[in-house]
Every structure is written in C-alpha cells, then in structure tokens.
C-alpha cells in the first residue's frame, strides 16, 4: 500500500472514530432542589422536558453536591472535594479553583474534544481562574455568583445583558437562560458541521435570586396554586409571589431543556450524546412549600441542602433500561464517569470521585461502603453552631459525613435517612460505634486538607494573559461583598486582595467605588432604577475626601474631588506574592469603605 493510501485509511479511521465518540452536554441549574421537578412529585409545577430526560436514562436518587454553588462547581470540574481544590465559598476570596489542577474541560480537550461553557462560572473572574484559563475554548459567561453581582456589567437584569464572550464583553439580546441555551446550541451545530466531538457545559444562573423571568411564565404557576391552595396556605402573600417567580424560572428552564432535546433530535445527535442534568445545591424555596420529604435548604447540612437530582441519558451507551439507581454518589463522580463513558484518558491520579459506569452497566462496584465528606466555607455573616469564629474560615466540624443511610452532622448529630428522611431524631447516643467510625473518617480527612485549605488562592496581575486586570471586592478574603445592591447602598466594608505580581515593573492602580461603565463619580448618589422585571434600589451619596492604598510595604494617599470617578496611583512592584488593601476616607479622616474595584495594569 502506497503512502497516500495509508494516509487516507488512517484519516478515515480517525474521522470515523471521532464521529463515533459521544458528545457530552452537562446542564447545571442554580438553587433548584430535589423536589422542584414533577418527576419527583412537585405539587405545583410541571416540568415535562426534564421529566422526559429523567425517565429516558439513569436517575440517581441518592446523589449529593455541596450546599452552596461554588464548591459544587469546583468539585464537578476537578473530581476533588472542595477543601482539596480551593473553591470552598461563594465569595469572600474563597471561590478560586487551584490553578494547578486539571479540570474536566482540560481532560476532554486533551482527549480530542472541543469544549464550551455557556452561563455561570463562579470560580474566579481574573487570570488564572477564568473559564478560558481552565480548558474551555468557547466561553459565554458572567462573573461571580449571579447576574447583577459586584463584578457583573452594571445594571445587568437578566434581559438583553452584557456577558463575557471569548475574553471580551458583548451584549446579547434575550432572556439569560434562553441566551445561554441558544449560544450553546449554535456552537454545537458548528461542532457538528466540523465533525468534532464536543463537551458543552451549560451552568445556569436560574433559578437564583433575583427572581426575574419573562412574565408569561408566571400565570400557569398562579393557576396551579389556585388549584392546590393548601400547598401555600401557610405562606404570606409576598412569599407566594416569590415562589411564583422562582417556579416560573424553573418552567423557563424546562422549556429550554426541551429546545435542546429538539435540536439534538433534529441534528441526529441525540442517540450518541451523553446528557446530564443536575442542580448545584439544595432549593432556596423547597422548605417553604415542598421538599420531597427532606429537611433543610441551600447552605445547610440537612439532606435538603445537598441531595439533588442527577439524570444521565445516553441511548447508545449500553446503560440498560431507564431506571433509578440508589447508590450513594456525589458530584465528584461525574468527571471519572463521563471520562470513562467517552473513552477519554489522562485523568489526575488521585480523585475523590469514582466512575459510576460499572454500576450503570450492572457490574458490582465498591461504592456501597464509601464515606463522603461535605464541607464548605460559609459566608462571614452566617450564624452557625459549630464555631464562634468567622464561619468563612474552614473548620473541621462544619462538615457532614455520609455513609450508606447514615449522616453525621457537625461531628455530633447522627441521623438515619432511610428511617428518618426529615432528620428529626438524633440517634448518636444509640449508635456510638457508628459515630466513632464516621468521626475517625472525618478526622483523617481533615488532617489531610487542613493546611492547604487555609492557603489563599491568588489572582495574578501583570500577566500577558490579562493586563489590565479589574479586581473586585468579591475577592476580599473572608469579607462578603458580592451584590451590586451592596455597592448601591454603600455597604461599609473593607478587605484585602491576595495577589501575585507576574512581572516586576511599574504598575498603575486605579481605585473606583463604581465600575467604569456606570459613569458615576466616587461619592455620587444612586437613584432607583426600573429594570425589565423589577427595580434596583436607590443608594446614598458620600462625602469622600481622600483615597488611600497600601500594597505590600508601600502606601499612597491622594485627595478626592467631587468630580473624580477614579483615583490612580503608580507603584513599582517586585515580582511575587503581595497583599493589597485600600480605603476611602470621609471629611474627618474616618474610614468609610474600601474601593469595590481596583484596576491594575503593568506599564510597558
């Protein structure tokens, strides 16, 4: 056989193998719990498209995530517990995924897949933590925890918003969830035409507060509540209105799941596409109306805080008949599971997750006796029972340990969720041997993570990958400033950025109270503003007289005038780690608050 024919055969085999490799689509919704879907008995809303997905494949009924969104996302991406991967909180400088770790996007990209993300990232807004730094080629995303968070484009309101698209801000027409699905489908079609297998991650901000949604989705929920008034009879009218909007967002999500399914069918991709649907933590509203028999909600260790739906469908994947699978599983399992399904190698040697594929295919596994640890850093303002200190600082006893049907919470309470799903009976005194075994596991786990989890992850400034860098108050270590509503009302908080200077040189450091696109001066009042589906509140003005900045052992101060929108300093910075903090001062020299934004730029 001549060289031309050999090359032709090899090319044909390579293309054929690529065409036979399954595509992967992972949808992760925000703040929906186990009970938010009609397939799980929801008494108000109908979710026919999600139900169809659930009934068409594997439905994991004892599947767990973290009780808050960032830890779940980091665990999904790395296959590691949150306290190993560094992303342990929703803000407060503890959202940053350790940069040396491989992500699921890195793994699939190295395995020949094209990778894309469409929606909420929430694992760092600056280099080296952005999705484009972590293995995603096509990126449509917004920063931090929710639309209208501190670093988000000023006054984004879910409709016709400005997002990051492949490194640049771009305005998109339409409602956020519709946009993210439309952009994902458009990209999938491009990949299909190119013959390349794809890994698409669609992590939504819906149904996260604020509960903004196209109004046409509300009326069916109102009608359903009228038909079942007993479900909400204990709620105040304002709470009912919030529930209506929350469930309306879920109905819009369901419509988009249907739209995705129709695309996959029409494009001939459905049979060989692995589709995964899960949520990022327990419900924000379920405990108020329907929680599938569980106690708790988002941010809690109760079962309702972290047991969530997970549906996996792959018609061509030899997974057997559609069914429920009751083995204890968690979000870290998805990386090794999807990699094995797709035949992708190159996984990190040590993962906390295990592949579920042998169980899906009816083989005996070793998962039945596993213990899982759920631990995460709380927001600083939380009131908790396991520490008197700042709950944002990681603590051993902030954990839940899961083993079979047992749940050891805060290293002191034991529940059996098979007999007591609502966790009303603490049986620690009656089962001291079980407590001792689970406590020993927790202690061993904590001893392995307690040192590295305390290390702050550092944004890198002055790098050719991102210069200038716009830093936001979301990265103040163990201080919570995460909402544009806090900026509007001038919340009196301050904190420090922990940074790494990539290259020694002269830098400009520009302090702002408001983002540049707002056009506002430092001390300006903020008027209330009507947005498409609500209103953003007014905020006071401030008499700011001075700005002060400290970076490393250098300190600068400058007078502020009423016309100033920003204050700029110049500093010569050495290469290496550095801590930075700044202050706005009032007429008597009193500290008002820190600058919510600092733009750093290394000068040529």
Secondary structure, DSSP 8 states (H G I E B T S, - for coil): --HHHHHHHHHHHHHHHHHHS-EEEEEEESS--GGGSGGGT-SS---HHHHHHHHTSEEESSEE--SSHHHHHHHHHHSS-HHHHS--SSSTT-----TTS--HHHHHHHTT-EEEEEEE--S-SSTTSSGGGTT-SEEEEESSSSTTBTTS-TT--SBS-EEEETTEEEE--SBHHHHHHHHHHHHHHHHHHHT--EEEEEE--TTSSS----THHHHHHHHHHHHTGGGTTTS-HHHHHHHHHHHHHHHHHHHHHHHHHHHHHHTT-GGGEEEEEEESSS-SSHHHH--TT----TTSSSHHHHB--EEEE-TTS---SSEEE-S-EETTHHHHHHHHHHT-----S--S----HHHHTT---SGGG-EEEE-----TT---SS-SS-TTS--GGG-EEEETTEEEETTTEEEETTT-TT-----TTT-HHHHHHHHHHHHHHHHHHTTGGGS---EEESBTTBSSEEEEGGGSTT----BHHHHHTT------EEEEESS-EEEEEEEESS-GGG---TT--B--EEETTEEE--B------EEEEEETTEEEEEE--TT-S-EEEEEEE-SEEEEEEEEEE-TTS-EEE--SEEEEEE--
